[in-house]
Structure formats: C-alpha cells, structure tokens
Amino acid sequence: MTSIMRLRPVLIVLSIAASLSLSVSASAGVPAPAAPNLIPEAGPHAVGLRVVQQYDYSRLLEPSVDAFGKAGNAAPGRPIQMLVWYPARRAGGAPMLAADYQQASLNDVDFTASAAEATRQRAGWMAGPQSAQYGAATLAVRDAAAAAGRFPVVIYAPSFAAQAHENIDLCEYLASHGYVVLASRSLGARSVMMTDDVEGVEAQAADIAFLANYAQTLPQADIGNVAAAGFSWGGMANVFAAARSSRVKALVSLDGSIRYHPKVWGAAGYVQPARTAVPMLYLGARAPSAEVMERKDMLGKSYLNTMTYSDVYVATLPPMTHPDFSAWHVRFADDAAFGDYARADVLQAYRSSALYVRRFLDAYLKQDGEALAWLKQSPARHGIGPQVMSMAFTPVRHALLGEGDFLRAFANAGYKDAQSIHAGMVVRSPDFKLSPMNMNTLGYQLLRAKNARGALELFKLATFLEPTFANAFDSEGEAYEALGDTRSAIAAYEKAVAADPNQRNAVARIAALRRGSAN
C-alpha cells in the first residue's frame, strides 16, 4: 500500500478505524480525557448543526462490495451527506455528543442504511472502553434555530478517506464566532475509497464546489466570502478547488498534502499560483527530515513558495504530528500517541492553531483590520511561545493582472502605447498573458467605433504576440486603410499573405490598392 504524505496508512487508521472505536484500550497508555479542551474561548453565538443528505446526479459511485462479495445498494448519484454548522440562537436543547456525530456518519454513503444497525453500534460504543469519549458533549445543538444575520462560509475538506466530523471542535468553534461551516466525507472519484492521485483529489475538489453551491441556498450564508479549509489530503483538494473557481477567497491548510505531493499537484496543469491568488494559512506539523521525504518520494517544488500573488502564512507547531491536526484523533488517542510530548502540549498547540484559523478568516473574510494586524505579529506577542508555534509571513510579491487590467490601462492612456503597457504588466505580473485572438477581436470593436488608431494598436499588439497571426496582419491593413495610409496598408496585407497565402481579403486589397495608386 502506498501512503499519503506518504501518509495513507496513518490516515486510514485515523479516519476509518476511528469508526471502530479506534481499538485503543486503557492498557496501551493513559486514556484520553472525556472532554479535552481543544478550542480557545467559544464565540458569542450558540452553535446549530444540520445533517443534509443530497445526491450529485452528475456523478456516480460504484456500489461498495464487502469481504463476502456482497454489493451494497446502488445510489442514484454521488451521495454527499453534509454537516452544516451555523451560528444559532441560545435557546437550550441537548448538545450533540461525540457518539451522535459518529452515528450520523454510518449512513454518509448509504442513505438507506439500517437505523436499527446504527443504534446497535452506538450501544456498543457507549458500553465500550471509550464510552466517556463517546459520551462527551460538544458545542452544537441539532437543528437549533438559526441566528439572525449573514455569515461568511467555510468549506471543510477532511483528510484521506475520512469522515466529515474529524474536526468537530474546529468547525463548531468557527460557527460560534460567526461562520457557516460545511463538511462532507472524503470519497474517491469512482468508489467510496479515496485514491492518491489527481483523479482522487479532483473528486474532493468537486465535492467542495458542491458544498459551496448548496451554501448558496442558505439564508445565513454570505456566499461572496467563502474559504476552503482542509486537513492532509483535504489540504490539497482545497487548493485544487480554488484553482477551479474564483469563488474561494481564502485557503486554510492543516498540514495539507499540498506541501508533500508536488507530483500530484504538478500533474494538474491548472493548479498554478495565478489561479490561487488568495491568502493562505498553512499550519504544519514538525516537518519530516529531507531523508524521510526522499524515501517517501515527497521532495519537489514547494507550492507555497510559488504563491507570489498571495499573502502566505506558514506556521510550524512542534508538539504536533500529522494525525494531531484531527480533533477526533486527539479526543480518542491515549497519551502514548503523542510521543515525547505531553497531551497538554498537543492540546495547547491545537488550540493555538484554531485561534489562528479564526483570526485569519476574520482578517480576510470579514475584512477585520485588527485581526490582520494581529496575524502579522509574532505568536509570542500573543502568549504562544516558539516551543508551541512559530510563524513565517510572506506578503504578496507580484500583482495579479489580467486582460481587464490591460484594457483599462490602455483606455486610460488614450488608446496609445499598447505594447509598452503590455511590457510593463509582464514585469509586474510574471503570469500575465494576453490572447492575440482576443486583441484582434477587441481591435475590431474599436475599428467599428471609428477609433482606427486604437484599433491599430491592438492589431499590432496581436501580431507582436503571435508573429504568424495572418488574420491580425489583415486587420492591421484595414486599420491603415481607415487612416488613409495606403502604403502601410499594402505592407500589412503583404505580411498577412506571407503568413497565410489563403488570405483572400488581403490578396484582393493589395490588388485594389495598387490599382488605385496607379491611377
């Protein structure tokens, strides 16, 4: 079996064995406390939770087959069970238990799963050695009345093959501070099991888009301010989602695979810094050595270093290993799982990471200037010592410029100096590109508007960008004719014919203009 980071074995144990009570007994070490203190102070809102089941009918999953060869139920579409946390009114109600989340996950793929079987499994958890952990209350109240107002949206993408509730504490914490948070299980492209390839990560990116589309239907959701957050494999899927849609305005990666899988993101040509020009907060575990990374085929180009169009915050949390970024893992693991660090050290680091996620989102989704100033200070200024967290901040280094920026600058310059404006923008924005075909089309807009000189500027820029663009040379000829410059028109038409002898208009205009000159 290959791994994801390569961490796939770790994550499968983390996310799937968790559903089997993790099989951790007290004899393996000091057991986990019933209700670990995983978050900083909760926000002003109560937290509601809705469980929503929908199908994406544009995609299908193959029915799962068990060890006895029995196929599961065939669904009419890709099943997406969403957990939706939201700011709620304070009106009482029994809080969700950890067991409630785990029980909800039992039919996150098969919506027709037996309720009796789910009840039987729940009874087993509550009678087992980790009953205290399963019986621990959380912040959320199922189907609580929503608070008034509209709130930014956070789409959370779980780790490899993990369930939607792996980071319940973080998701509930954000909802208490005024965010609508949505999550769904990590599924593969064609089967329930995720695959460690481009097809797998693209499937999860499409799920992020599906959740964002659903958020549009929520009265509370401010769909103009959306962040995509993810842990491990989900911390690469969110980058893919941002590259595919400008809907995503900020990225949060919890020890995300975008750091560890350059060959995967590199194989997707559209995953480029110019396509993900949004702020990024990367919270990482203590990094593996170069020797380990080489053995696991993880060495390569750093995507974070390429993000020159973005504010990038990279934190390192020494007490945390990769699994510790999952609240579910921290809740259920015994003390031996934390190695040389005490549980209290890991809890402090997790709380610090949650605090930074919130302040980052406040800064970039709520446009909170005080939060932005707070982010740019050392964690030590906030009482978080370097033994818990260090932070490196790299501000935007290049402007992200596009065709619209060029056209505005060109118009403001009086429809002059197109090539000079283009050259300046290339210097300011290394990925800046213009389409010669678009320049030719836009030039005709100006020509029809009786702005022949402006049109000529765009036609000449088109032929500069594509020296064999015969149609643009033909367009230059038309612009010169409109300006009364016959000699230059003939020269432009001749270039069109040299590039493409089948330019019939150019051939005809050369003959006509020469006859006119002879007369």
ABEGO torsion letter per residue (X at the ends): XBBBOBAAAAAAAAAAAAAAGGGBBAAAEBBBBABBBABBBBBABBBBBBBBBBBBAABBBBBBBBAAGBBBBBBABBBBBBBBBBBBBBAEEBBBBAAAAAAAAAAAABAABBAAAAAAAAAAAAABAAAAAAABBBABBBGBBBBBEBBBBBBBBBBBGBBAAABAAAAAAAAAAGBBBBBBBBBBAABABBBBBAAAAAAAAAAAAAAAAAAAABAABBAABBBBBBBEAAAAAAAAAAAABAABABBBBBGBAAAABAAAAAABAABBAAAABBBBBBBBBBBBBAAAAAAAGABEBBAAAABAABBBBBBBBAABBAAAABAAAAAABBAAAAEABBAAAAAAAAAAAAAAAAAAAAAAAAGBAAAAAAAABBAAAAGBBAAABBBBBBBBABBBBBAAAAAAAAAAAGGBGAAAAAAAAAAABAABBBBAAAAAAAAAAAAAAGBAAAAAAAAAAAAAABAABAAAAAAAAAAAAAAGBAAAAAAAAAAAAAABAABAAAAAAAAAAAAAAAX
